[in-house]
Amino acid sequence: MMDYPILANFLMNLLTYPVKEMCKIIDSFPAGADVIDRAFAAASVYYNYTGDQKCFHVGGGDDPHGFEGWSWQACTEMVMPMTVSKESMFPPYNFSYEKSSDSCLVGYGVRRRIDWITSEYGGHKIDKVLKRFGSNIIFSNGMRDPWSGGGVLKNISYNIIALVTEKGGHHLDLRSATKDDPDSLVEQRRLEVEIIHGWIDQYNNDISQM
């Protein structure tokens, strides 16, 4: 998600295009090098880019970024089943709706609403549903963000607009502007402001004629 074209400290202190740097590190090992050594060296880019960490804290502990709020949302609105196959480097995992719902009940006192998001937003027919009742929406997509695979990448109507940035990351356009921002990011922000100004002007014009 944080494969940004600029230095960032959203989740960790990261250099520009950290994924590319990780790949360089992995490829720099000699043939036959241990896979774990390669993986550790690459992970160090994320967990210890600044070189000042003695241990990697990969889970638990405090919650400086408010991820507990995401867990609540995943229980009440956005149920996203995920599995890990036996071919992965990670331990196999099969999603269980019943077990995850039980976990939500223990943690928050609620059951998962597995049909909520499809009922609210139209599920796989989101383009047809939003075209009928939605308006004044910008779907901003950075193609270096893995979540873009499930994003809205094409305009749905004249005022439900998709902006796609090839070198953008997760909500990169919503971060503070810097002197190192690439031209594509600057242009995306300019378009967003222009579009929103147009909506406001149209609203004020409509009100003035009432």
N, CA, C and O of each residue as an XYZ file, in Angstrom:
840
protein
N       0.815     -1.197      0.000
C       0.000      0.000      0.000
C       0.863      1.267      0.000
O       0.514      2.264     -0.633
N       1.981      1.217      0.710
C       2.808      2.420      0.862
C       3.939      2.466     -0.155
O       5.018      2.978      0.141
N       3.703      1.940     -1.345
C       4.724      1.994     -2.397
C       4.654      3.368     -3.058
O       4.296      3.500     -4.229
N       5.007      4.390     -2.270
C       4.870      5.782     -2.689
C       6.084      6.252     -3.492
O       7.185      5.732     -3.309
N       5.894      7.226     -4.374
C       7.021      7.811     -5.117
C       7.774      8.863     -4.313
O       8.680      9.513     -4.835
N       7.404      9.036     -3.041
C       8.039     10.016     -2.162
C       8.345      9.369     -0.815
O       7.789      8.322     -0.486
N       9.220      9.984     -0.046
C       9.470      9.513      1.315
C       8.180      9.611      2.119
O       7.427     10.574      1.977
N       7.927      8.615      2.963
C       6.680      8.614      3.718
C       6.880      7.986      5.082
O       7.826      7.230      5.298
N       5.976      8.307      6.004
C       6.010      7.722      7.345
C       4.602      7.358      7.802
O       4.267      7.488      8.979
N       3.777      6.897      6.851
C       2.383      6.566      7.143
C       2.293      5.444      8.167
O       1.731      5.645      9.244
N       2.826      4.280      7.864
C       2.887      3.171      8.824
C       4.291      2.990      9.359
O       4.486      2.734     10.547
N       5.274      3.126      8.472
C       6.685      3.046      8.837
C       7.429      4.136      8.068
O       6.921      4.669      7.081
N       8.633      4.459      8.528
C       9.478      5.346      7.744
C       9.977      4.578      6.523
O      10.666      3.566      6.654
N       9.620      5.068      5.334
C       9.949      4.351      4.111
C      10.569      5.273      3.074
O      10.228      6.453      2.990
N      11.483      4.719      2.288
C      12.078      5.437      1.190
C      11.138      5.416     -0.012
O      10.079      4.791      0.048
N      11.507      6.083     -1.093
C      10.671      6.091     -2.284
C      10.658      4.708     -2.926
O      11.674      4.015     -2.952
N       9.493      4.315     -3.443
C       9.290      3.023     -4.093
C       9.946      1.880     -3.318
O      10.851      1.227     -3.839
N       9.508      1.628     -2.091
C      10.122      0.588     -1.259
C      10.017     -0.820     -1.850
O      10.900     -1.646     -1.620
N       8.957     -1.106     -2.607
C       8.817     -2.450     -3.191
C       9.933     -2.704     -4.195
O      10.499     -3.795     -4.244
N      10.244     -1.690     -4.991
C      11.337     -1.826     -5.957
C      12.658     -2.063     -5.228
O      13.497     -2.840     -5.684
N      12.836     -1.388     -4.090
C      14.065     -1.560     -3.310
C      14.138     -2.965     -2.730
O      15.208     -3.572     -2.702
N      13.016     -3.479     -2.270
C      12.981     -4.845     -1.739
C      13.390     -5.854     -2.816
O      14.153     -6.783     -2.553
N      12.871     -5.656     -4.027
C      13.200     -6.570     -5.123
C      14.695     -6.501     -5.448
O      15.309     -7.527     -5.742
N      15.276     -5.322     -5.398
C      16.705     -5.171     -5.656
C      17.530     -5.942     -4.630
O      18.510     -6.602     -4.977
N      17.126     -5.852     -3.371
C      17.840     -6.540     -2.301
C      17.763     -8.053     -2.491
O      18.768     -8.752     -2.358
N      16.578     -8.552     -2.798
C      16.405     -9.994     -3.010
C      17.268    -10.466     -4.181
O      17.927    -11.502     -4.093
N      17.263     -9.708     -5.268
C      18.019    -10.095     -6.462
C      19.527     -9.976     -6.276
O      20.292    -10.576     -7.032
N      19.962     -9.210     -5.280
C      21.397     -9.009     -5.080
C      22.083    -10.187     -4.389
O      23.311    -10.280     -4.381
N      21.277    -11.090     -3.807
C      21.860    -12.256     -3.147
C      22.433    -13.217     -4.189
O      21.908    -13.315     -5.298
N      23.498    -13.919     -3.839
C      24.079    -14.889     -4.783
C      23.159    -16.081     -4.983
O      22.294    -16.353     -4.151
N      23.347    -16.787     -6.085
C      22.547    -17.981     -6.366
C      22.700    -18.991     -5.235
O      23.807    -19.225     -4.748
N      21.596    -19.583     -4.823
C      21.630    -20.577     -3.761
C      21.522    -20.003     -2.362
O      21.555    -20.751     -1.385
N      21.394    -18.675     -2.247
C      21.276    -18.050     -0.920
C      19.982    -18.490     -0.249
O      18.991    -18.785     -0.918
N      20.002    -18.530      1.067
C      18.848    -18.982      1.834
C      17.651    -18.058      1.602
O      17.787    -16.835      1.625
N      16.488    -18.650      1.379
C      15.279    -17.878      1.107
C      14.909    -16.997      2.301
O      14.475    -15.858      2.128
N      15.082    -17.526      3.506
C      14.744    -16.756      4.704
C      15.647    -15.530      4.823
O      15.183    -14.454      5.203
N      16.922    -15.683      4.505
C      17.835    -14.538      4.550
C      17.389    -13.461      3.570
O      17.430    -12.270      3.881
N      16.967    -13.882      2.398
C      16.496    -12.918      1.399
C      15.239    -12.203      1.898
O      15.117    -10.982      1.798
N      14.311    -12.993      2.436
C      13.059    -12.419      2.915
C      13.301    -11.449      4.067
O      12.678    -10.389      4.133
N      14.213    -11.815      4.977
C      14.512    -10.946      6.109
C      15.124     -9.632      5.642
O      14.756     -8.560      6.122
N      16.059     -9.723      4.704
C      16.709     -8.506      4.202
C      15.701     -7.589      3.530
O      15.756     -6.370      3.693
N      14.777     -8.180      2.772
C      13.753     -7.376      2.103
C      12.794     -6.762      3.124
O      12.425     -5.594      3.003
N      12.388     -7.542      4.129
C      11.473     -7.046      5.155
C      12.095     -5.915      5.961
O      11.387     -5.058      6.490
N      13.416     -5.916      6.051
C      14.109     -4.863      6.798
C      13.881     -3.490      6.186
O      13.955     -2.478      6.883
N      13.606     -3.449      4.887
C      13.299     -2.171      4.246
C      12.051     -1.572      4.878
O      11.977     -0.363      5.102
N      11.073     -2.421      5.164
C       9.829     -1.938      5.767
C       9.982     -1.711      7.268
O       9.607     -0.659      7.784
N      10.531     -2.698      7.959
C      10.564     -2.627      9.421
C      11.726     -1.816      9.975
O      11.687     -1.393     11.130
N      12.762     -1.593      9.166
C      13.945     -0.946      9.736
C      14.718     -0.163      8.679
O      15.943     -0.258      8.607
N      14.009      0.606      7.865
C      14.663      1.408      6.840
C      15.650      2.398      7.461
O      16.716      2.644      6.898
N      15.300      2.965      8.615
C      16.163      3.951      9.263
C      17.357      3.313      9.969
O      18.308      4.010     10.325
N      17.318      1.983     10.176
C      18.438      1.291     10.790
C      18.556      1.460     12.289
O      19.591      1.128     12.867
N      17.518      1.969     12.930
C      17.602      2.232     14.372
C      16.784      1.246     15.210
O      16.632      1.442     16.416
N      16.253      0.179     14.579
C      15.449     -0.790     15.310
C      16.274     -2.027     15.661
O      16.986     -2.563     14.812
N      16.178     -2.480     16.914
C      16.865     -3.691     17.344
C      15.985     -4.926     17.160
O      16.489     -6.031     16.955
N      14.671     -4.730     17.234
C      13.727     -5.830     17.062
C      12.601     -5.379     16.140
O      12.277     -4.193     16.077
N      12.009     -6.329     15.430
C      10.870     -6.040     14.579
C       9.593     -6.367     15.335
O       9.390     -7.512     15.740
N       8.743     -5.392     15.528
C       7.462     -5.627     16.189
C       6.415     -5.848     15.105
O       5.884     -4.891     14.542
N       6.123     -7.110     14.814
C       5.267     -7.437     13.680
C       3.800     -7.636     14.063
O       2.975     -7.905     13.191
N       3.463     -7.510     15.329
C       2.068     -7.676     15.712
C       1.865     -7.375     17.181
O       2.804     -7.404     17.977
N       0.601     -7.081     17.531
C       0.266     -6.802     18.926
C       0.736     -5.425     19.355
O       1.170     -4.618     18.533
N       0.645     -5.167     20.641
C       1.121     -3.901     21.174
C       0.112     -2.785     20.991
O      -1.096     -3.021     20.938
N       0.631     -1.546     20.892
C      -0.257     -0.396     20.811
C      -0.837     -0.263     19.406
O      -0.528     -1.051     18.512
N      -1.674      0.737     19.231
C      -2.389      0.924     17.967
C      -2.318      2.393     17.557
O      -3.333      3.088     17.584
N      -1.124      2.878     17.175
C      -0.962      4.309     16.900
C      -1.727      4.802     15.683
O      -1.968      6.002     15.554
N      -2.116      3.898     14.784
C      -2.784      4.317     13.549
C      -4.288      4.070     13.567
O      -4.964      4.289     12.563
N      -4.811      3.617     14.696
C      -6.246      3.434     14.797
C      -6.797      2.255     14.028
O      -7.926      2.308     13.541
N      -6.018      1.187     13.908
C      -6.477      0.036     13.142
C      -7.622     -0.700     13.818
O      -8.334     -1.465     13.168
N      -7.808     -0.481     15.106
C      -8.921     -1.137     15.794
C     -10.246     -0.691     15.175
O     -11.213     -1.451     15.143
N     -10.277      0.546     14.686
C     -11.469      1.038     14.002
C     -11.750      0.255     12.736
O     -12.906      0.008     12.392
N     -10.679     -0.139     12.037
C     -10.840     -0.961     10.842
C     -11.406     -2.328     11.206
O     -12.249     -2.858     10.482
N     -10.960     -2.898     12.305
C     -11.471     -4.201     12.739
C     -12.972     -4.124     13.018
O     -13.724     -5.039     12.684
N     -13.393     -3.025     13.630
C     -14.823     -2.820     13.894
C     -15.586     -2.731     12.576
O     -16.656     -3.324     12.440
N     -15.050     -2.001     11.614
C     -15.717     -1.862     10.326
C     -15.787     -3.192      9.587
O     -16.772     -3.490      8.910
N     -14.719     -3.993      9.727
C     -14.705     -5.303      9.080
C     -15.755     -6.224      9.687
O     -16.250     -7.131      9.018
N     -16.091     -5.999     10.932
C     -17.123     -6.809     11.577
C     -18.527     -6.331     11.212
O     -19.434     -7.150     11.060
N     -18.717     -5.041     11.071
C     -20.065     -4.501     10.917
C     -20.442     -4.178      9.478
O     -21.629     -4.120      9.156
N     -19.453     -3.964      8.597
C     -19.793     -3.527      7.247
C     -19.069     -4.295      6.149
O     -19.705     -4.810      5.229
N     -17.748     -4.376      6.236
C     -16.958     -4.859      5.105
C     -16.378     -6.247      5.384
O     -15.228     -6.376      5.806
N     -17.180     -7.275      5.146
C     -16.722     -8.646      5.335
C     -15.938     -9.057      4.091
O     -16.502     -9.132      2.999
N     -14.649     -9.320      4.248
C     -13.790     -9.659      3.114
C     -13.080    -10.976      3.385
O     -11.994    -10.976      3.963
N     -13.663    -12.093      2.983
C     -13.039    -13.404      3.226
C     -11.690    -13.503      2.521
O     -11.573    -13.173      1.341
N     -10.686    -13.953      3.243
C      -9.355    -14.136      2.670
C      -8.806    -15.490      3.088
O      -8.984    -15.915      4.229
N      -8.145    -16.159      2.172
C      -7.564    -17.455      2.457
C      -6.100    -17.471      2.041
O      -5.655    -16.611      1.281
N      -5.357    -18.444      2.538
C      -3.959    -18.640      2.160
C      -3.821    -20.086      1.692
O      -4.140    -21.013      2.437
N      -3.350    -20.282      0.467
C      -3.249    -21.622     -0.085
C      -2.007    -22.348      0.444
O      -1.136    -21.733      1.060
N      -1.936    -23.633      0.202
C      -0.788    -24.429      0.627
C       0.465    -24.092     -0.178
O       1.576    -24.413      0.245
N       0.299    -23.447     -1.333
C       1.440    -23.095     -2.167
C       2.123    -21.810     -1.705
O       3.192    -21.464     -2.207
N       1.516    -21.101     -0.756
C       2.074    -19.837     -0.281
C       3.213    -20.075      0.707
O       3.338    -21.159      1.276
N       4.046    -19.045      0.904
C       5.097    -19.120      1.909
C       4.532    -18.975      3.327
O       5.228    -19.226      4.311
N       3.255    -18.565      3.416
C       2.620    -18.372      4.712
C       1.826    -19.616      5.103
O       1.463    -20.410      4.235
N       1.554    -19.797      6.385
C       0.775    -20.963      6.819
C      -0.599    -20.969      6.151
O      -1.232    -19.918      6.058
N      -1.073    -22.118      5.687
C      -2.392    -22.196      5.046
C      -3.486    -21.710      5.991
O      -3.422    -21.917      7.203
N      -4.480    -21.068      5.412
C      -5.586    -20.544      6.223
C      -6.867    -20.553      5.397
O      -6.892    -20.052      4.273
N      -7.912    -21.116      5.951
C      -9.224    -21.121      5.319
C     -10.169    -20.238      6.110
O     -10.312    -20.399      7.322
N     -10.809    -19.312      5.431
C     -11.736    -18.393      6.099
C     -12.986    -19.133      6.556
O     -13.552    -19.934      5.812
N     -13.406    -18.864      7.764
C     -14.639    -19.427      8.303
C     -15.531    -18.279      8.747
O     -15.188    -17.533      9.664
N     -16.684    -18.141      8.087
C     -17.609    -17.077      8.471
C     -18.067    -17.246      9.914
O     -18.168    -16.269     10.655
N     -18.341    -18.478     10.310
C     -18.835    -18.724     11.672
C     -17.802    -18.323     12.717
O     -18.135    -17.658     13.699
N     -16.548    -18.725     12.510
C     -15.512    -18.400     13.485
C     -15.239    -16.894     13.526
O     -15.053    -16.324     14.601
N     -15.217    -16.255     12.361
C     -14.959    -14.816     12.343
C     -16.110    -14.053     12.980
O     -15.901    -13.035     13.639
N     -17.332    -14.551     12.781
C     -18.488    -13.918     13.407
C     -18.437    -14.070     14.919
O     -18.773    -13.144     15.656
N     -18.014    -15.250     15.378
C     -17.859    -15.466     16.818
C     -16.818    -14.519     17.399
O     -16.985    -13.998     18.502
N     -15.731    -14.298     16.640
C     -14.685    -13.385     17.099
C     -15.218    -11.959     17.223
O     -14.868    -11.246     18.163
N     -16.056    -11.546     16.287
C     -16.656    -10.216     16.352
C     -17.584    -10.093     17.559
O     -17.653     -9.044     18.199
N     -18.282    -11.161     17.854
C     -19.193    -11.142     18.997
C     -18.413    -10.987     20.294
O     -18.822    -10.245     21.187
N     -17.282    -11.693     20.396
C     -16.453    -11.596     21.594
C     -15.810    -10.214     21.697
O     -15.767     -9.625     22.777
N     -15.313     -9.701     20.577
C     -14.582     -8.434     20.608
C     -15.450     -7.202     20.689
O     -15.097     -6.231     21.359
N     -16.611     -7.232     19.997
C     -17.410     -6.007     19.897
C     -18.881     -6.192     20.264
O     -19.634     -5.220     20.316
N     -19.287     -7.422     20.517
C     -20.685     -7.649     20.855
C     -21.605     -7.588     19.651
O     -22.804     -7.353     19.802
N     -21.064     -7.795     18.455
C     -21.877     -7.763     17.231
C     -21.574     -8.989     16.382
O     -20.517     -9.607     16.509
N     -22.516     -9.327     15.522
C     -22.313    -10.385     14.548
C     -21.989     -9.764     13.189
O     -22.438     -8.657     12.893
N     -21.225    -10.458     12.375
C     -20.930     -9.966     11.036
C     -22.220     -9.852     10.214
O     -23.092    -10.719     10.269
N     -22.314     -8.753      9.449
C     -23.443     -8.570      8.541
C     -22.927     -8.830      7.129
O     -22.523     -7.906      6.423
N     -22.945    -10.082      6.735
C     -22.260    -10.491      5.511
C     -22.900     -9.901      4.256
O     -22.232     -9.780      3.228
N     -24.183     -9.531      4.319
C     -24.873     -8.992      3.147
C     -25.012     -7.479      3.171
O     -25.627     -6.907      2.271
N     -24.457     -6.819      4.180
C     -24.704     -5.382      4.320
C     -24.145     -4.585      3.144
O     -24.854     -3.766      2.559
N     -22.897     -4.815      2.797
C     -22.273     -3.963      1.786
C     -22.880     -4.194      0.404
O     -22.997     -3.254     -0.382
N     -23.268     -5.437      0.099
C     -23.892     -5.686     -1.197
C     -25.293     -5.085     -1.249
O     -25.742     -4.638     -2.305
N     -25.982     -5.074     -0.109
C     -27.309     -4.459     -0.059
C     -27.216     -2.940     -0.141
O     -28.053     -2.294     -0.772
N     -26.198     -2.374      0.497
C     -26.062     -0.917      0.562
C     -25.511     -0.323     -0.734
O     -25.949      0.743     -1.166
N     -24.550     -1.014     -1.353
C     -23.855     -0.424     -2.500
C     -24.001     -1.204     -3.806
O     -23.495     -0.766     -4.839
N     -24.672     -2.333     -3.781
C     -24.934     -3.028     -5.029
C     -23.991     -4.145     -5.380
O     -24.166     -4.784     -6.418
N     -22.996     -4.407     -4.558
C     -22.112     -5.540     -4.791
C     -21.428     -5.493     -6.142
O     -20.799     -4.494     -6.491
N     -21.548     -6.565     -6.897
C     -20.887     -6.668     -8.195
C     -21.531     -5.773     -9.248
O     -20.971     -5.613    -10.333
N     -22.678     -5.193     -8.963
C     -23.359     -4.299     -9.899
C     -23.258     -2.848     -9.432
O     -24.165     -2.049     -9.665
N     -22.154     -2.516     -8.776
C     -22.019     -1.184     -8.190
C     -22.147     -0.093     -9.238
O     -22.665      0.984     -8.939
N     -21.683     -0.345    -10.472
C     -21.770      0.681    -11.500
C     -23.225      0.992    -11.849
O     -23.590      2.155    -12.020
N     -24.050     -0.041    -11.954
C     -25.458      0.166    -12.289
C     -26.218      0.797    -11.130
O     -27.085      1.644    -11.342
N     -25.895      0.389     -9.904
C     -26.595      0.918     -8.740
C     -26.249      2.388     -8.523
O     -27.141      3.218     -8.353
N     -24.956      2.712     -8.528
C     -24.553      4.092     -8.288
C     -25.023      5.023     -9.398
O     -25.333      6.188     -9.148
N     -25.074      4.512    -10.618
C     -25.535      5.339    -11.734
C     -26.971      5.783    -11.528
O     -27.374      6.835    -12.024
N     -27.751      4.986    -10.793
C     -29.160      5.302    -10.567
C     -29.363      6.275     -9.408
O     -30.235      7.141     -9.479
N     -28.555      6.143     -8.320
C     -28.858      6.984     -7.157
C     -27.674      7.795     -6.655
O     -27.857      8.654     -5.793
N     -26.462      7.559     -7.161
C     -25.287      8.257     -6.652
C     -24.987      9.526     -7.424
O     -25.431      9.698     -8.560
N     -24.227     10.414     -6.798
C     -23.779     11.635     -7.470
C     -22.615     12.234     -6.706
O     -22.437     11.975     -5.516
N     -21.824     13.039     -7.401
C     -20.726     13.793     -6.784
C     -19.781     12.891     -5.988
O     -19.553     13.098     -4.796
N     -19.239     11.889     -6.675
C     -18.288     10.957     -6.062
C     -17.036     10.902     -6.924
O     -17.119     10.793     -8.148
N     -15.876     10.977     -6.281
C     -14.595     10.760     -6.956
C     -13.981      9.480     -6.410
O     -13.698      9.384     -5.216
N     -13.775      8.507     -7.271
C     -13.046      7.297     -6.896
C     -11.590      7.513     -7.291
O     -11.248      7.510     -8.473
N     -10.744      7.698     -6.291
C      -9.327      7.982     -6.525
C      -8.533      6.684     -6.393
O      -8.601      6.012     -5.364
N      -7.779      6.335     -7.438
C      -7.072      5.056     -7.459
C      -5.587      5.236     -7.756
O      -5.216      5.850     -8.756
N      -4.755      4.706     -6.894
C      -3.332      4.610     -7.164
C      -3.019      3.179     -7.554
O      -3.282      2.261     -6.777
N      -2.470      2.968     -8.728
C      -2.315      1.614     -9.236
C      -1.194      0.834     -8.560
O      -1.064     -0.368     -8.793
N      -0.382      1.482     -7.728
C       0.598      0.755     -6.918
C      -0.005      0.296     -5.584
O       0.674     -0.328     -4.769
N      -1.259      0.607     -5.380
C      -1.987      0.156     -4.200
C      -2.670     -1.165     -4.531
O      -3.489     -1.196     -5.451
N      -2.375     -2.263     -3.827
C      -3.017     -3.551     -4.133
C      -4.540     -3.491     -4.097
O      -5.211     -4.250     -4.796
N      -5.091     -2.579     -3.276
C      -6.551     -2.482     -3.187
C      -7.164     -1.952     -4.480
O      -8.377     -2.046     -4.665
N      -6.357     -1.401     -5.370
C      -6.904     -0.878     -6.623
C      -7.519     -1.999     -7.469
O      -8.344     -1.736     -8.344
N      -7.121     -3.237     -7.210
C      -7.701     -4.362     -7.934
C      -9.203     -4.478     -7.739
O      -9.897     -5.043     -8.584
N      -9.704     -3.955     -6.644
C     -11.142     -3.955     -6.387
C     -11.744     -2.578     -6.490
O     -12.863     -2.350     -6.030
N     -11.006     -1.644     -7.095
C     -11.458     -0.263     -7.179
C     -12.330      0.017     -8.386
O     -12.455     -0.811     -9.289
N     -12.929      1.191     -8.388
C     -13.699      1.679     -9.534
C     -12.725      2.438    -10.422
O     -12.248      3.509    -10.049
N     -12.429      1.892    -11.590
C     -11.373      2.431    -12.446
C     -11.902      3.144    -13.687
O     -11.123      3.660    -14.489
N     -13.226      3.172    -13.847
C     -13.825      3.870    -14.985
C     -14.973      4.750    -14.501
O     -15.659      4.412    -13.537
N     -15.177      5.878    -15.173
C     -16.282      6.758    -14.828
C     -17.603      6.005    -14.915
O     -17.814      5.209    -15.830
N     -18.491      6.263    -13.957
C     -19.808      5.651    -13.964
C     -20.830      6.599    -14.583
O     -21.745      6.166    -15.284
N     -20.671      7.883    -14.324
C     -21.534      8.898    -14.917
C     -20.745     10.202    -14.983
O     -19.557     10.231    -14.661
N     -21.405     11.274    -15.399
C     -20.693     12.552    -15.545
C     -20.244     13.124    -14.210
O     -19.324     13.942    -14.167
N     -20.884     12.704    -13.114
C     -20.464     13.208    -11.800
C     -20.106     12.087    -10.813
O     -20.034     12.318     -9.606
N     -19.885     10.890    -11.329
C     -19.282      9.799    -10.547
C     -18.033      9.405    -11.318
O     -18.097      8.672    -12.306
N     -16.907      9.901    -10.854
C     -15.685      9.956    -11.659
C     -14.577      9.106    -11.061
O     -14.386      9.086     -9.845
N     -13.855      8.409    -11.913
C     -12.690      7.625    -11.491
C     -11.421      8.325    -11.963
O     -11.256      8.596    -13.153
N     -10.535      8.612    -11.029
C      -9.231      9.179    -11.353
C      -8.175      8.120    -11.056
O      -8.094      7.618     -9.934
N      -7.375      7.782    -12.050
C      -6.398      6.706    -11.923
C      -4.996      7.268    -12.094
O      -4.696      7.933    -13.086
N      -4.137      6.991    -11.111
C      -2.747      7.427    -11.164
C      -1.843      6.202    -11.170
O      -1.812      5.444    -10.201
N      -1.115      6.009    -12.253
C      -0.308      4.801    -12.426
C       0.712      4.614    -11.302
O       0.931      3.488    -10.857
N       1.333      5.689    -10.839
C       2.378      5.588     -9.824
C       1.871      5.970     -8.434
O       2.664      6.251     -7.535
N       0.555      5.979     -8.260
C      -0.012      6.346     -6.968
C      -0.093      5.172     -6.021
O      -0.174      4.023     -6.454
N      -0.070      5.455     -4.721
C      -0.212      4.453     -3.680
C      -1.522      4.648     -2.937
O      -2.402      5.373     -3.400
N      -1.651      4.010     -1.801
C      -2.873      4.041     -1.000
C      -3.116      5.454     -0.475
O      -2.291      5.999      0.258
N      -4.252      6.046     -0.853
C      -4.655      7.418     -0.497
C      -3.506      8.423     -0.555
O      -3.422      9.325      0.279
N      -2.628      8.268     -1.535
C      -1.479      9.170     -1.666
C      -1.924     10.605     -1.913
O      -1.301     11.543     -1.415
N      -3.003     10.783     -2.683
C      -3.470     12.128     -3.008
C      -4.013     12.870     -1.794
O      -4.117     14.096     -1.818
N      -4.359     12.147     -0.733
C      -4.890     12.779      0.477
C      -3.793     13.147      1.472
O      -4.066     13.763      2.503
N      -2.565     12.773      1.165
C      -1.462     13.122      2.050
C      -0.991     14.544      1.761
O      -1.297     15.108      0.711
N      -0.253     15.108      2.692
C       0.227     16.480      2.524
C       1.129     16.579      1.297
O       1.910     15.672      1.009
N       1.009     17.683      0.589
C       1.836     17.910     -0.590
C       3.291     18.125     -0.172
O       3.558     18.686      0.890
N       4.230     17.676     -1.012
C       5.651     17.887     -0.762
C       6.303     18.391     -2.046
O       5.718     18.311     -3.126
N       7.493     18.899     -1.915
C       8.225     19.412     -3.078
C       8.640     18.284     -4.023
O       8.989     18.537     -5.176
N       8.602     17.049     -3.540
C       9.037     15.901     -4.347
C       7.881     15.185     -5.036
O       8.093     14.168     -5.696
N       6.664     15.699     -4.892
C       5.514     15.044     -5.521
C       5.696     14.984     -7.034
O       6.036     15.995     -7.649
N       5.476     13.821     -7.648
C       5.572     13.719     -9.112
C       4.460     14.518     -9.784
O       3.431     14.799     -9.169
N       4.668     14.878    -11.035
C       3.692     15.686    -11.770
C       2.323     15.013    -11.812
O       1.298     15.692    -11.752
N       2.298     13.683    -11.915
C       1.023     12.967    -11.992
C       0.192     13.163    -10.734
O      -1.031     13.281    -10.809
N       0.851     13.200     -9.572
C       0.154     13.402     -8.306
C      -0.355     14.835     -8.195
O      -1.477     15.072     -7.748
N       0.472     15.775     -8.602
C       0.057     17.187     -8.587
C      -1.169     17.384     -9.475
O      -2.108     18.085     -9.101
N      -1.153     16.760    -10.655
C      -2.266     16.891    -11.580
C      -3.525     16.223    -11.032
O      -4.625     16.744    -11.210
N      -3.377     15.083    -10.371
C      -4.541     14.412     -9.792
C      -5.207     15.290     -8.747
O      -6.431     15.420     -8.736
N      -4.419     15.889     -7.875
C      -4.982     16.771     -6.850
C      -5.657     17.985     -7.496
O      -6.721     18.417     -7.052
N      -5.034     18.532     -8.547
C      -5.618     19.690     -9.221
C      -6.987     19.331     -9.803
O      -7.936     20.108     -9.694
N      -7.082     18.161    -10.418
C      -8.350     17.721    -10.995
C      -9.412     17.525     -9.912
O     -10.572     17.892    -10.104
N      -9.021     16.954     -8.788
C      -9.974     16.728     -7.703
C     -10.548     18.053     -7.199
O     -11.755     18.178     -6.993
N      -9.681     19.026     -7.007
C     -10.138     20.342     -6.543
C     -11.040     20.992     -7.586
O     -12.065     21.582     -7.245
N     -10.662     20.885     -8.846
C     -11.453     21.472     -9.930
C     -12.840     20.851    -10.000
O     -13.838     21.555    -10.157
N     -12.897     19.531     -9.883
C     -14.180     18.832     -9.937
C     -15.075     19.232     -8.771
O     -16.259     19.509     -8.959
N     -14.508     19.261     -7.569
C     -15.299     19.614     -6.380
C     -15.779     21.058     -6.452
O     -16.917     21.350     -6.085
N     -14.917     21.971     -6.923
C     -15.339     23.369     -7.105
C     -16.517     23.445     -8.070
O     -17.451     24.221     -7.867
N     -16.462     22.627     -9.128
C     -17.558     22.619    -10.096
C     -18.868     22.184     -9.470
O     -19.920     22.751     -9.766
N     -18.809     21.176     -8.600
C     -20.024     20.724     -7.915
C     -20.596     21.822     -7.018
O     -21.807     22.043     -6.980
N     -19.706     22.504     -6.300
C     -20.154     23.572     -5.395
C     -20.762     24.721     -6.188
O     -21.799     25.264     -5.807
N     -20.119     25.090     -7.288
C     -20.638     26.180     -8.124
C     -22.010     25.817     -8.682
O     -22.914     26.652     -8.720
N     -22.158     24.566     -9.115
C     -23.440     24.122     -9.645
C     -24.520     24.168     -8.581
O     -25.651     24.573     -8.853
N     -24.175     23.753     -7.366
C     -25.133     23.798     -6.252
C     -25.562     25.239     -5.975
O     -26.753     25.529     -5.857
N     -24.587     26.134     -5.871
C     -24.928     27.547     -5.586
C     -25.762     28.137     -6.706
O     -26.663     28.936     -6.450
N     -25.479     27.762     -7.933
C     -26.268     28.258     -9.067
C     -27.700     27.756     -8.997
O     -28.645     28.501     -9.257
N     -27.853     26.471     -8.640
C     -29.204     25.908     -8.513
C     -29.989     26.601     -7.409
O     -31.174     26.892     -7.570
N     -29.325     26.866     -6.283
C     -29.997     27.533     -5.151
C     -30.430     28.953     -5.529
O     -31.510     29.406     -5.151
N     -29.583     29.635     -6.269
C     -29.889     31.027     -6.632
C     -31.085     31.150     -7.552
O     -31.705     32.210     -7.643
N     -31.410     30.050     -8.241
C     -32.522     30.085     -9.174
C     -33.821     29.534     -8.586
O     -34.834     29.441     -9.278
N     -33.780     29.175     -7.316
C     -34.981     28.639     -6.673
C     -35.957     29.771     -6.336
O     -37.030     29.518     -5.789
